[in-house]
Amino acid sequence: MASLVKPSPNREFKGKAMINLRDKGAELWDKANRTQRVIFAIVLVALISLLPFAGGFSLTSFLNTPISSYEAVLVYPVGMFVLMALGLNIVVGKSGLLDLGYVAFFAIGAYADAILGTRYHMNTWEVLPIGMGLAMISGVILGLPTLRLRGDYLAIVTLGFGEIVRIVAVNNPGIGGPNGIPAIPNPPKTFGLKFGLDNMKAFFWVVLIMALLVIWMVRRFTVRRPGRAWEAIRQDEDVAMLMGVPTLKYKIWSFSIGAAIGGAAGVIFASKSMYVAPDMFSFNISVLVLSCVVFGGMGNIWGVIVGGLLLAYIPERIRFITNARQLVFGLVLIVIMNVRPDGILPRKKREKALVKKSVTEGKA
């Protein structure tokens, strides 16, 4: 009887429509030569760099948020969430490791800048590599004993690590305790850019440059041995191990690289806010950054960026509805994830596999 059932044209069309738009864009990109690609990338980056000015034009005044200034929101939470989501995507999207304590690395970078900046008078650019290094070392220390775990067990351990870092900060009066550390210096004037609360554009451009460097690094890794190893681990760790992939080594790679990006974001955040406290690094931050990765599309750099932009900006834009803001935000997430369970821009391989499965079921 199954062979007599004709495939549903509507079902097949629905499946193909999922990847049609992006495939057209990918086709145009593939046909473009190197010069055209470089020109497109330069124009896109130039347009993004002009975003801080968009709030001042009448046509784009709707972008302004009701409480915080538009420029400040572009830096935090939008810019920071995008940067952290790119780092977490290496762990979750590329390697398939569920990390619920990513905020710990963000906190380590922020406290590194706060302590070294206020006590040892080091500027932000001097602290930046130190903060990244401390976060990376923390990732290795956490990863060596725990990355042998998988799934829910790894998630619980990383969640505990995130809470341990926050609780240590709360109970340590040497680093401010629950009151935190105030009077953190802004970055010094660099390349003619003055950093301060009255000039958030400079911070946005720094975050943009860091995000571009992360994108470049991830794309280079993806086509080389680490990227292929991460893909194998994400698909099936046991098979990868049997094929000779040193899984623990490459999982620690992904963990430490992701941690370094989180630490860099923390350093910039501390120098921008000029104050850090343990309450700023709660479990909610880890959940929101993970939501950016899942919502945008795990493993897809551009999907993660879109997810970070939307999930960081929407709550700030709807602050005028006060108490109902979180309810509306949650409903939006539920609706979108039901419509697009693999994210707004899922990985191309994953989406094509889903479409193929849907069409095959229709022919059965």
N, C-alpha and C positions, 0 to 999 in steps of 0.2 A: 504493500500500500504506500510505503514511504516514497517509492520510486515514481508513483503516479502523481505525487504532490508537486506542483510547479513552484519554482522559486518565486518569492514575492518581490515584484519590482520595487515596491515602496521600501521594503526592508533593505534591499541591495543598494538603492539610491541613498538611503539614510546612512548606511555604513560608509559608502564612498564619499558622501558629503562631509564626513568628519575630517578627512585629510585633503579634500580637494583644494581648499584655499591655500593651505600651507604648501602643498605640493606645487602649486602654480608659482608661488614665491620661490621655492627651492629650484624649480626649473629655470626661472629667470636668472637666479643667482648662478646656477651651474653654467648657463650659456654665456654669462658675462665674463669678459677677460679680466686679467689682474688689475689693469688700470681702472676699469669701470668699478671694480669692487673696492679699490682703495678710495676712489672719489666718493662712492656711496658711503663708506665708513666714515670718511672725514666730514662729510656733510651731516651725517646723523649725529656724530659726536659734537659737532658745532651747534646743532640745534638743541641738543640736550644741555650743553653748557650754558645756553641762554635761558633755561628754565627759570632761574631766580628772578629774571626780569618780567616774567609772564604775569605775575600778580599785579603789576602796575598798569596794565592796559585794560581799557574798558571792555574789550571783547573777551578777555580772559579773566575778568574780575571774579567770576564765579568760582575760580580755583582757590581764592582766599579762604582761609579757615576762620571760624568765628572767634576763637580765643587766641591761639598762638599766631604769630606772624607767619605768612606764607613761606618766607625764606628760611625761618627757623624749622618749620615742619619739613622742608625739603632735606635738611641736614639730619634731623632726628624728629620723627622715627624713619622717614622714607629712605634717605640715603644709607643710614646705618643698617636698617633692616635688609635692604637689598644687598649690601656688602656682607652681612652675616649670613644671609640666605645663600649667597654664592659659596661661602665657606662651608656651611652645613651641607650643601648639595654634594660636595665632594664625598662626605661621609655617608649621607643617606641615599642620595640619588645615584652616585657613581659606584659606591661600594656595597650599598644595601645594608648598612649598619645603622640601627635605630639609636640615636643619641638624644636623650632627654635632658642632658645637663650642659648644653652648649653655652648657656649663659655664664658658666663658671669661667670660661676662657675670656669672655667679654669683661667680666669683673676683674680678672687677673691683670689684663692690659690697663684697665681704668685705674686700679689701685697702684700699679707700677708708675703711671704718670703722676698720680696724686702724691705719692711718697717721694719719688725722686725729684719732682718739680718743686714741692714745698720745702723739703728738708735739704736737698743737695743742689737746688737751683739749676737743675738741668732743664734745657728747653725741650719742647715736644719732639723735635726731629732727632735729638740725642736719645730720648727715651723710647722712641718708636721701635728700633731694632731690639732694644732690651725687653720691651713689653711683648713683642712677638716671640722672642727667644724663650722668655719665661712661660708663656702660654704653650709654646711647642714642647718644652720640657715637661710641663704638666700633662700634656696630651700623651707623651711617651710613658711617663710614670703611671698614668691611669690605664693606658692601653696594654702595657706588657702583661699585667696579671689578669685583665678583664676581657681582652679581645678574643680569648679562647672560648668565651661564652657566646651565645647566639640568641637572637630573637628577644623575647620578653625579659630574659635574665640580663642581657646586656643593657636593655632599656632601664631596668630597675637600678642597676649599678651606676649608670651614668646619671640618672636622676638623683641618686644619693650623693654623688660627687658634687653636683651643682648645689645641693642644699648644704653640704659640708662647707664649701667655700663661703657661702653666705653666712652661715652660723659662726664660723671662725671669725669673720669680719665683725659680726655683731658683738662677740664676746671678747674681742681683743682691744683693750683701751689704747694700746700702742699705735693703732692705726685709726683711732677715732671712735671705735666701738659703734654703737647704734647712731651716734651723731654724725659719723662720717668725717670727711676731710674737706674743709672749705679753702677758698683763696688759691685754687690751682691756677697757675699762670697760663695765659693764652700762648699760642705759638708766636715766635718772633716774626717780625716783618720779613717776608721772603719774596723775592722776585717782584718787589713793588707792591705786594699784597699785604694789607694790614688786617690782622685777625682780631676780632672782638665781638662783643654782643651786638654792636651796631653794624657789623659787617659779616653777615652769615654767608654771603656769596663766596668768600674765600674758603670757608670750611666746605661748602658744597663742591667746589672745584677740586679740593684735595680728595674728598670722598670719591668723586667721579674718576679721578686719575687712579686711585687705588682699585676701584671696581674694574676699570679697563685693564689694569695689570693682572688682576685675578682672572679675568676672562681670557686674556692672552695665555696665562700660565696653564689654565685648565684645558684649553684647546690644544696646547702643545703636549700636555700629558696624555690627553685622550687618544692621540694617534701614535703614541709610543708605548713601550712595554708596561709602565704603570697603569695607563688607561686600559689596556687590554686585560691586565691582571684584575683590575677593579671590576671590569665587566664580567669576567669569568666568575669572580667571587660573588657578585650580585646575582648572577644567574643560578649557580649551584656551587657552593663552596666545596662540597665533598668531591665533585667531579674535578674542580680546579685543582684540588690537592692531589688527586690521583694522577692528573696530567703533569704534575711536577711544579705547579705554581706555589711559591713560598707564601702561603696565604697570610700568615701572621705578620710577616715583613711588610707586605703591601697594605694590610689593614692598619698597621701602625703608621705607615706613610700617610694614608688618607686622614687618619685621626690627627696626626701632628700638623699636617698642612692646614687642615680645617681649623685647628686650634690657633695656629699662627694668625690666620685671617681674623678670627674672633678677637684675638689680643690686639691686633692693629686697630680694629674698630673701637675697642675699649679705650685705647690711648687717645684717639681723636675725639671720642665722646667726652672723656674727662677734661680735655683741654678746651672743648667747646662749652660744656656746662659749668666749668670752674668749681664744681662741687660733686663729690661722690658719697654715697651712703649705701649700706647693705640693702635697704629696701628697693633700690633701683635695679637690683639684679635678682629678682624673684623668679620662681619657676614659670610664671606667666610669660616671661620674655622668651624662654626656651620653647614654650608651646607655640607662641606667635611666629617665631622664626621657622619652626618646623612646619607650621601651617602655610607659610609663604612657599616653602619648597613643595609641599603636597598640592596646594591649591594651584600653583603655577604649572606644575608638571615635573615630577622627580626625574632628574637626569638631564633635563633640557635647560641649558643656561638661560635662553631667552624666556622660557616659561617661568623660571624661578624669578627672573627680574620683573616680569609682569606681575607675578604673585606678590612679590615684595612691595611693588609700587601700590597695588590696590589695597592690600591688607594693612599697610602702614598709613595710607592716606585717608581711606574711607572713614575709620573711626574719628580721625581729627576733623574731617569735613562735616560730620553729623553730630558734633559735640553740642550743638544747640538744642538737641532733644534730650539732653542730660541723662536721666535715669534709664530711659528706654534705648539708649545708644547701643549698649551691649546686646540687647535683645534683637534689635534690627540687624546688627552686625552678624550675630549668630544665625539668624534666618537667611541672610544673604549667603553665608557659607553653606548652609544645609541645601539651599536650592541649587547653587552652582555645582556642588559636589554630587548632587543627584543627577544633574544634567550632564556634567562632565566628570565622571568618577575618577578618571586618570589625569585630571588637571586641565587647565585652560589650553596649554600647549604641551601635550605629552610627548615623550620621546617618539621619534618617527618609527622606529622598529616596533615599539609596543603598540602604537596606534594602528599600524598596518596589520599586525597580527590579530588585533581585535576585529578589524574589518573583515579579514579573511575568514575568521571564525564565524562571524555573523552571516556572511554570504554562504559559507559551507552549510551552516545550519538551515538556511533558507532553501538550499537545494536538496536537503535530506528528505 
